[in-house]
Amino acid sequence: MNSRLLLLLSIILFSCLTVKAENEDTVCVNQLAVSVLVMSPGEAVYSQFGHVAMRIESPEQHYDYCFSFEEVPGLTGMLEFFLGKTDAHMNAVPTAKFLETYKQEGRQVKQYTLSLNSRQRQELWQQLKDDCVNDEWRKFNLLQNNCSSVSLRAIENALGDEKIDFNGWPEQFKMINGDGVRYLSRLSPWLEFWNMTFLGTESDTYWEHEQQMSPELMPDVLKMASLVSDDNTKRPLVIGEKELLPLVNEYEPSPLTPARVFAFFLIFTIITTFAQFKWGLNVVPRAIDVLLMSVVTLGGLLLIHTSFVSGLFGVHWNWYLIPFNPLPFVIWMLCRKQQWFNKVYLLYTVVLVLFILATPLSHQLDLPHQLITATLAVRCMSKC
């Protein structure tokens, strides 16, 4: 009898082992709690949508880690971000240390506890740990591979025979892509400007819901969802919600919005162009010409790369390649000494004016970009 009791106690003790080392496994899965953490927007370009992470905790076993799909520190700039070249990876960080960063930035953190069973918690935990050491989903992408979609995909992959019934979607998921991106970027006008610059014809289509997922929309989606088994038994996906950190520093967008900056530049260009004709003041207009030609050429090359090479939003046509492309610079280099060259400016002016008139035809075309187009038209018209 004593040997049987000793054997039983040994089995219980073995099944509830606590792992002290970071890379070892904890066996007592029933004591684990799985949550989704949603962070409010930050000031860095890659955090202005907010952030999502997964939390695995067991107070009884002194285990508490956050698994976060995030950019590799020091390697991310705005250019790399919008070229789809951002290196990212799944990273496991002790929750106290993870939250400290957001506390210092004054960002809100909310926790949504999931109603996963023991096997699903084990599968999700193992999957997250495996992602920390392999190269899967290495490139950060605004759509297919971001913190929200990677977290949601990890949950779905851990469900086994069950599936998520999302029970409808928030209204934002019913927006056409251009309007949806503007809505999610509304707190950062410059981020909205960059997004719409590269979005192209994707603006006029509808993405899959997983591709539309963002930290802002994640809580409503999770709270509306249910887990459904093979026998159609349902239970809520989220069984608990609490605020871990309050919002202290709300992100404030710059008052110097793209529309205001480019409107001022257009007015300045009109004034200097008038001064050029009235009083022969050529220095400033020529400087504007150099700046505009650089924007058209370099911006066009960037648009070509982003639209057809990087795959940031998928391979697509970009409407802004009509006014912004390297062709004007090539023609200027090859033909500027020809007598008929001024007619090229006239043709380009007509193209720019028609492009401005086409604004209602695509959800990509908007005021800030068309103000730049109008500035180009003013300078081209002055040379006709």
C-alpha positions in Angstrom: 0.0 0.0 0.0 2.8 2.4 0.9 4.6 1.6 -2.4 1.4 2.4 -4.3 0.9 5.6 -2.5 4.5 6.6 -3.0 4.1 5.8 -6.8 0.9 8.0 -7.0 2.6 10.9 -5.2 5.6 10.6 -7.5 3.3 10.8 -10.6 1.5 13.8 -9.2 4.8 15.5 -8.4 6.2 14.8 -11.8 3.1 16.1 -13.6 3.4 19.5 -11.8 7.0 20.2 -12.3 8.0 23.8 -12.3 10.6 24.8 -14.9 13.1 27.4 -13.8 15.0 27.6 -17.0 13.6 29.8 -19.7 13.9 27.2 -22.5 12.5 24.2 -20.6 8.9 23.0 -20.6 6.4 23.2 -17.8 4.3 20.0 -17.6 1.4 21.2 -15.5 -0.6 22.7 -18.4 -3.9 22.8 -16.5 -2.6 25.6 -14.4 -1.7 27.8 -17.4 -3.8 30.8 -18.4 -3.7 32.1 -22.0 -4.5 35.7 -22.8 -4.2 38.2 -25.6 -2.7 41.6 -24.7 -3.7 44.7 -26.7 -1.5 47.8 -26.5 -2.5 51.3 -27.5 -0.7 53.2 -30.3 2.9 54.5 -29.8 5.0 57.1 -31.5 7.3 54.9 -33.6 6.2 54.4 -37.2 5.7 50.6 -36.7 3.7 51.1 -33.5 1.2 53.7 -34.5 -1.4 51.0 -35.1 -0.8 49.7 -31.6 0.4 46.2 -30.8 -0.9 42.7 -29.9 0.9 39.9 -27.9 0.1 36.6 -26.3 0.5 36.0 -22.5 1.1 32.6 -21.0 1.0 32.6 -17.2 0.9 30.2 -14.2 1.3 32.0 -10.8 1.5 28.6 -9.0 4.4 27.6 -11.2 6.0 31.1 -11.2 5.8 31.1 -15.0 4.7 34.3 -16.8 5.8 35.2 -20.3 4.6 37.4 -23.1 5.1 36.1 -26.7 5.4 39.1 -29.0 5.8 39.2 -32.8 7.9 42.3 -33.2 10.6 44.1 -35.2 14.3 43.3 -34.7 15.5 46.3 -32.6 17.8 48.8 -34.4 17.1 47.5 -37.9 13.8 49.1 -38.7 13.3 52.5 -40.3 10.4 54.0 -42.2 11.9 53.1 -45.6 12.5 49.5 -44.6 9.0 49.4 -43.1 7.3 50.5 -46.3 9.5 48.4 -48.5 8.4 45.2 -46.7 12.0 44.7 -45.6 11.4 44.8 -41.8 13.0 41.9 -40.0 10.6 40.5 -37.3 10.5 37.5 -35.0 8.5 35.9 -32.1 10.1 36.9 -28.9 9.5 35.6 -25.4 9.8 38.2 -22.6 8.9 38.0 -18.9 5.6 39.8 -18.5 6.9 42.3 -15.9 9.7 43.3 -18.2 7.4 43.4 -21.2 4.9 45.7 -19.4 7.6 48.0 -18.1 8.3 49.3 -21.7 4.7 50.2 -22.2 4.4 51.8 -18.7 7.4 54.0 -19.5 5.7 55.1 -22.8 2.4 55.7 -21.0 0.5 53.3 -23.3 -2.6 51.4 -22.3 -2.4 47.6 -22.0 -5.6 45.4 -21.8 -5.7 41.7 -21.3 -8.3 39.3 -22.8 -8.2 35.8 -21.2 -9.1 32.9 -23.6 -11.3 29.9 -22.8 -9.0 27.3 -24.3 -9.0 23.8 -23.0 -5.9 22.0 -21.6 -4.8 20.5 -24.9 -5.3 23.8 -26.8 -3.2 25.7 -24.2 -0.5 23.1 -24.5 -0.5 23.3 -28.3 -0.5 27.1 -28.4 2.2 27.4 -25.8 4.4 24.9 -27.7 3.7 26.7 -31.0 4.7 30.1 -29.6 7.9 28.6 -28.1 8.8 27.0 -31.4 8.2 30.3 -33.2 10.8 31.9 -31.0 13.6 29.7 -32.4 12.7 29.2 -36.0 12.6 31.6 -39.0 8.9 31.3 -39.9 7.1 34.6 -40.6 10.4 36.5 -40.4 9.4 39.4 -42.5 7.0 41.9 -41.0 4.2 42.8 -43.4 1.4 45.3 -42.8 -1.1 42.7 -43.9 -0.2 39.0 -43.9 2.4 39.0 -41.2 1.8 41.6 -38.4 1.3 41.2 -34.7 -2.5 40.8 -34.9 -2.7 38.3 -37.8 0.2 36.2 -36.4 -1.4 36.0 -32.9 -4.8 35.2 -34.4 -3.3 32.5 -36.7 -1.5 31.0 -33.7 -4.8 30.7 -31.8 -6.5 29.1 -34.8 -3.7 26.6 -35.4 -3.9 25.4 -31.7 -7.7 24.6 -31.7 -7.5 21.1 -33.2 -11.1 19.9 -33.8 -12.7 23.1 -32.8 -12.9 26.3 -34.8 -13.6 30.0 -34.1 -17.1 31.3 -35.0 -16.6 35.1 -35.3 -20.4 35.7 -35.0 -20.2 38.7 -37.3 -17.6 41.4 -37.7 -17.3 45.1 -36.6 -18.4 47.6 -39.2 -14.8 48.5 -40.0 -14.4 45.1 -41.7 -17.1 46.0 -44.2 -15.2 49.0 -45.5 -13.5 49.0 -48.9 -9.7 48.8 -48.3 -9.0 52.5 -49.0 -11.6 53.7 -46.4 -10.5 51.0 -43.9 -6.8 52.0 -44.1 -7.8 55.6 -43.6 -9.9 54.8 -40.6 -7.1 52.8 -38.9 -4.6 55.5 -39.8 -6.8 58.4 -38.7 -4.7 59.3 -35.6 -1.6 59.7 -37.7 -2.1 61.8 -40.9 1.4 61.1 -42.1 1.0 57.4 -41.6 -2.2 57.6 -43.6 -0.4 59.5 -46.3 2.3 56.9 -46.6 -0.2 54.0 -46.5 -2.2 55.5 -49.3 0.9 56.3 -51.3 1.7 52.6 -51.6 -1.7 51.0 -51.4 -2.5 51.2 -55.2 -5.4 49.4 -56.6 -5.7 47.4 -53.4 -7.6 50.5 -52.3 -10.6 49.5 -54.4 -10.8 45.9 -53.3 -11.9 44.0 -50.1 -9.3 42.0 -48.2 -9.9 38.8 -46.2 -10.9 39.7 -42.6 -7.7 38.2 -41.2 -5.7 40.7 -43.4 -7.8 43.5 -42.1 -7.0 42.7 -38.5 -5.4 45.4 -36.4 -4.8 45.9 -32.7 -7.6 48.4 -32.5 -10.1 46.0 -33.9 -8.8 42.9 -32.1 -10.7 43.2 -28.8 -14.2 43.5 -30.5 -13.4 40.6 -32.8 -12.3 38.4 -29.8 -15.2 39.3 -27.6 -17.8 38.6 -30.3 -16.2 35.2 -31.2 -17.1 31.7 -29.9 -15.3 28.4 -29.9 -17.4 25.7 -31.7 -16.8 21.9 -31.4 -17.8 19.2 -33.8 -21.1 18.7 -32.1 -21.8 22.5 -32.4 -21.3 23.1 -28.8 -20.3 26.8 -28.3 -18.5 28.7 -25.6 -17.2 32.3 -25.6 -13.6 32.7 -26.8 -13.0 35.4 -24.2 -13.8 34.7 -20.5 -12.1 37.6 -18.8 -11.0 41.2 -19.5 -9.0 43.6 -17.4 -6.7 46.6 -17.8 -3.1 46.0 -16.9 -1.9 49.5 -17.6 -3.9 52.7 -17.9 -3.5 55.1 -20.8 -1.3 58.0 -19.6 0.2 59.5 -22.8 -2.4 59.6 -25.6 -0.7 59.8 -29.0 -1.2 63.2 -30.5 -0.9 63.6 -34.3 1.2 66.5 -35.6 -0.9 69.6 -36.6 1.3 69.8 -39.7 -0.7 67.4 -41.7 0.2 66.4 -45.3 -2.7 68.4 -46.7 -1.7 71.6 -44.9 2.0 71.2 -45.8 1.4 70.5 -49.5 -1.3 73.2 -49.7 1.2 75.8 -48.4 3.8 74.5 -50.9 1.3 74.8 -53.8 0.5 78.4 -52.8 4.2 79.2 -52.4 4.9 77.7 -55.9 2.1 79.8 -57.5 3.5 83.0 -55.9 7.1 82.3 -56.9 6.0 81.3 -60.5 4.1 84.7 -60.7 7.2 86.5 -59.5 9.3 84.7 -62.1 7.1 86.0 -64.9 6.5 89.4 -63.4 10.0 90.3 -62.2 12.3 87.6 -63.6 13.1 86.0 -60.2 14.3 82.6 -61.3 16.4 81.2 -58.4 13.5 79.9 -56.2 11.4 78.6 -59.1 14.4 76.6 -60.4 15.1 75.2 -57.0 11.4 74.1 -56.9 11.8 72.5 -60.3 14.8 70.5 -59.1 12.9 69.4 -55.9 9.9 68.4 -57.9 11.9 66.5 -60.5 13.7 64.6 -57.7 10.3 63.8 -56.1 8.9 62.6 -59.4 11.9 60.4 -60.2 12.9 59.0 -56.9 9.3 58.7 -55.7 8.5 56.9 -58.9 11.3 54.4 -58.5 10.2 53.8 -54.9 6.6 53.2 -56.0 7.7 50.8 -58.7 9.8 48.8 -56.2 7.0 48.8 -53.6 4.2 47.9 -56.0 6.0 45.2 -58.1 9.0 43.9 -56.1 8.6 44.3 -52.3 5.1 42.8 -52.1 4.2 45.1 -49.1 0.6 45.1 -50.1 0.9 42.5 -52.8 1.8 43.0 -56.5 -0.5 45.6 -57.9 -0.8 48.7 -60.0 -0.3 52.1 -58.3 -2.3 55.0 -59.7 0.4 57.5 -58.5 2.8 56.0 -61.0 1.0 58.2 -63.6 2.2 61.6 -62.2 5.3 60.1 -60.3 7.6 58.0 -62.4 11.2 58.2 -63.9 10.0 58.9 -67.4 9.9 62.7 -67.2 13.5 62.8 -66.0 14.6 60.4 -68.8 12.9 62.5 -71.5 14.4 65.6 -70.0 17.9 64.1 -70.1 17.5 62.9 -73.7 15.4 65.6 -75.4 15.7 68.9 -73.5 17.7 70.5 -76.3 15.2 69.7 -78.9 13.1 72.6 -80.2 9.9 70.8 -79.7 10.7 69.9 -76.1 8.3 72.5 -74.6 5.4 70.6 -76.0 6.4 67.7 -73.7 5.6 70.0 -70.8 2.2 70.8 -72.3 1.4 67.1 -72.7 2.5 66.4 -69.1 0.4 69.3 -67.9 -2.7 67.9 -69.6 -1.9 64.4 -68.0 -1.6 66.0 -64.6 -4.9 67.9 -64.9 -6.8 64.9 -66.1 -5.3 62.9 -63.2 -6.6 65.5 -60.7 -10.0 65.3 -62.3 -10.0 61.5 -61.9 -9.8 61.7 -58.1 -13.4 60.4 -57.5 -12.6 57.2 -59.6 -10.4 55.5 -57.0 -10.3 55.3 -53.2 -6.5 55.7 -53.4 -6.6 59.2 -54.8 -6.8 61.9 -52.1 -6.3 65.6 -51.4 -2.6 65.6 -50.1 -1.3 63.7 -53.2 -3.3 65.8 -55.6 -2.0 69.0 -54.1 1.5 67.7 -55.1 0.2 66.9 -58.5 -1.3 70.4 -58.8 2.1 71.9 -57.9 3.7 69.8 -60.6 1.1 71.1 -63.1 1.8 74.7 -62.2 5.5 74.4 -62.9 4.9 72.4 -66.1 2.4 75.0 -67.3 4.9 77.7 -66.7 7.3 76.1 -69.2 4.7 75.7 -72.0 
